[in-house]
Amino acid sequence: MVNWELNSCCNNGQVTFLVTIGVFIVVILVLWRTVLLLPFKLITVFLHEASHAIACKLTCGHALVDAPDMVRGQMNFKRLTLTDITIDIPRVPKNKWVDRSYGEGCSSWGRKLIVQKRRASLNDFDRFKLMLAKINRSGVIKQELAKLKKDNES
């Protein structure tokens, strides 16, 4: 004789718990794309991401910013440029960690910042010399290109 009732499987409390969880999942799946669950989804995401959050993100659209040439402080997100550059530093690092992992020339963005700083520090005569160097460089490039074109034609 086959036992289809499984009397020893679950007691009444366990069945009630499983049915409650099943109903909860069905209701969540039905209402998932509605506005009704938005606060609960936000709370869930907040609780999950709290352990993975940006280390020192402050409220009202500000972040804690630090660099070797400035004092650590708050800055509005509107004034910041977010990039894909990441560095491994501890949460709320000391200045020595920031100095060590800064690596300004390690990316094209960092090299662009170096060039901007250099250009800002030039005086009139330095800018004039830079202009002459660019003119000479472009002249040399044009001469070499003309030679290559002449060699290809013949």
C-alpha positions, 0 to 999 in steps of 0.5 A: 500500500502506497502512502500518499498522505505523507503524515510525517512530513510537516506539522501544522505550524510548518505548513502554515509557514510555507503557505504564508511564504508562498502567498507572500512570493506570489503577491510580490511577483504580481505587484513587483512592477507597481508603485506600491512596492517602491518604498519596500524595494528601496528599503531592501536595496538600502539594507543590502547595499549598506554594507557595500555602500560608498565609504563616506557618502553623505546625505543631500548629494555630497561626498567626502573628497580627498586628494594629496593637494587639498584638505579632505572635505565635502563636495557636491556631486554636481561639481565632481566628475565620476570616472571608471578609475578605482583604487583599493584603499581602506574605508576612510583612509589616512592621507598616506593611503591617498598619497600612495594610491593617487597615481596621477599619470597612470591614466589618460585622464590623469595625464590630461590633468597634468597637461592642464596644470602645466598649461595653467602655470605657463607665462606669455613667453612660455606659451609663445615658445610652445606655439613655435614648437608646435609650428615647427613640429607640424612643418616637420610632419608635413615634410615627412608626409610629402616625402612618403607620398612622393615615394609612393607615387614613384 
